[in-house]
């Protein structure tokens, strides 16, 4: 009987400790991105992201924050695209929608308020802007792999974060004449439940 009571108390204490270090929430924000490559205008465009996150504490200073986000990246095709790929896309806006899964390591700098974040982001292209990419041509690869780095500020249940995103793989699915890579900034506001 004592063993069962001890086991029950231990399970209760461990579950309470785990719940104190585990939170889920929702977030949304702005993307300020561009696609690097000689086929695109060298300017940042605005998009957005929306989704959910989980915070998993692994100790006093370190935690993991997996997320699932709908990410929209925007860019403008410049006149070089016509010369290289023989398509009539002058000045066309391109919107790429990704289902992104960042897995971030959180390192707490100042108590529980300020954290540094870094980690990989895996993205799956879920929709292409068909008006810019006429005839349904597959100009962009179906996946994107990026690295993220930034900071997060916790104010009670609110989460304010800013990140820099740099794409690591080539998005060009037409040929290897030009490498296309995402880069940009994300600013978001979230709430932990």
Beta strands, then each sheet from edge to edge (+ up, - down):
strand 1: 22-36
strand 2: 45-57
strand 3: 62-76
strand 4: 93-110
strand 5: 114-128
strand 6: 143-155
strand 7: 158-167
strand 8: 181-192
sheet 1: 1+ 2- 3+ 4- 5+ 6- 7+ 8- 1+
end
